[in-house]
Amino acid sequence: VANVFKNNASLDACYADLIYVKKTNTSRIVRYWKSSKFIIGSFSRGWSPPHPTFFVRRSVYERYGNFNLKSNAFKLNNIQMEGNVSNGLSRNFKSTKIVAKVFDAKMNNGFIRGRFILENLNTYLFSSNFTSSWNLSELSKYFENSRFVDLEGRMSTTTSYKGNIAFNHKFKNMFLNASHSSDLNFRDVYFSYDDFPLKFNIESMNCKLVDQNLAIYSSSSNISKSNIDFNGEIQNLSAYILESAPKIYVSGNIVSKNLDLVELMTLGDIAKNKKLKPIMPDWLNITTYINAKNFEYKTFESSAL
């Protein structure tokens, strides 16, 4: 291999035929993988070189980066699946279709059950219906640079999805362009948001996410000393979280036993002598009816507001 690169300065990669031998007798050949000449476009049609014979120059890794898997791989165990796989009439990736009539898998303190169809392994067209239960502290490990810090609690979902999927940064736009609907239930959720010092707690929330919009049927939450029960709608939520929309729009009804406006509108004294910073910046547009049993703002207090 070293001589091939040494004698061919313009060569970036090389591969060869692959010979399989018996473990206890290396002179006995059990399989011979005869490769073929590389043609541009072959990979998209399902071709690949014999993997153990494939070598790449160091300069290629330095130019494009090393092969890297996420530090927290998505882990499923006890997977059970019933269905069929066909490579179609054209016998290539594009015509391949995977049908899972039954899919059942477990995670740490959670599960995924349902069915799916995966078509065209070039573009990964995915149609699915799943029921799942998640430990949010485990789920948060799969989202790099998340603004939700120390997330914990439980989430149960019933989800349908139809659109393309990917296992890299391209999935964000695919998700936004897909058709999807989820019934969501949250229980005993705790987290901090970015560097905001107040603690958030969602005691319970029942809601439905359809594409980019979230309809909240009922919820009971706490932000530090403030209690907020909310029902209504949040528009552009998915797009904003995925940094593809500048604003989210909130409309609905708030009922509160205690509402501390200083905490909710600024970091105030809790910011530990930092400059006051609004918690509701220009990315948040709220139209809501508020019924507060106790309302506080600095030295002003009111009841039954």
Salt bridges, closest charged atoms under 4 A:
ASP17 OD2 - LYS34 NZ 3.50
GLU62 OE2 - ARG58 NE 2.98
ASP104 OD2 - ARG113 NE 3.53
GLU144 OE2 - LYS70 NZ 3.55
ASP183 OD1 - LYS208 NZ 3.10
ASP195 OD1 - LYS277 NZ 3.72
ASP260 OD2 - LYS225 NZ 3.30
